[in-house]
């Protein structure tokens, strides 16, 4: 009992210390929510001289699915009134908000009918924005682990908030950034040999947004043999549990939504890869083939990481490359797809030097974000995005040694990782476990 109390006290002390060190990201989260809600409520009436609030339309499909979760009908989340195309995790998180909104009789939009002033947005908006901006805390924790100085981390925090604004506030996809936050914390857990925690964090990340699986092969490459099966089980279990009811009760609709991944060629930006994409309807194509290529490329990166054993900054850069490859091979692009790769690129560049960080932030991230909203031809849209992401990856390039290609004998574990800034110091046993996991 004494040991349990000591363990709980140690965990609480670690959490308190962790939150104290994340003061600036927490402040940035609060400012992000306030500024985004002000933009939503006042931009239309004040700037555009219109009457409607500016609300991201995509969030209403997720919110409708959250109602089905709250009503206890998990099998109905992929019905016609939701148009949900991702895994159910984000709908589960928003279910309490949906139930409170329904109990209060607040109005809400239901695709394809959108209200000008849905009162449920006053409840849903802050909750969605808080979930999406939580990645700022994970970004700061990873930047600290990479040895980025406190002053630069503060500036980096605000720049990352600008990068994710269009993903969360303008497009209504908090799940993309929340899943990335959980994936980064899973990597931090793996760096400290907390394999079970890392596995569960991967499971939570994947069930919220399955595209973070692009980073999973990198994490798998540093997982020791005895923990690999457990990591895969923990990573898959939440998705299996939440997807089983809709797949069993409505296989055809659910499988079509999840596997075909329809993208509109009218609303979104077609790329040259559209020529190889299957045509689902006259104005939509399936994104599955392009994303399959991205997954295969991510597995290839995982194999490379297993053989070369890159350092932490090397793994982060390879994660940015994996998300960038997803954008390279998309048949139809949406501007918020750029959020995850740009966020990781800016962080990787900050870990190198300030000059690279300035180029990655103000040349690559800002220009790409603005350009992503313009209607251009297939090549006119795709080529600049690939070039900008390529420049960003060059800014974050950690060097051959960090990627494990030079400067270290094959049997030697990487030693350039900074000392852990979070949690207790590594004991020799933990360090040995980490070395074993890195060596594979």
Secondary structure by P-SEA (a helix, b strand, c coil): caaaaaaaaaaaaaaaaaaaaaaaaaaaaaaaaaaaaaaaccccccccccccccccaaaaaaaaaaaaaaaccccccccccccccccaaaaaaaaaaaaaaaaabbbbbcccccccccccccaaaaaaaaaaacaaaaaaaaaaaacccaaaaaaaaaaaaaaacccccccccaaaaaaaaaaaaaaaaaaacaaaaaaaaaaaaaaaccccccaaaaaaaacccccaaaaaaaacaaaaaaaaaaaaacaaaaaaaccccccccccccccccccccccccccbbbaaaaaaaaaaaaaaaaaaaaaccccaaaaaaaaaaaaaaaaacccccccccaaaaaaaaaaaaaaccaaaaaaaccccaaaaaaaccccccccccaaaaaaaaaaaaaaacccccccccccccccccccccccccccccccaaaaaaaaaaaac
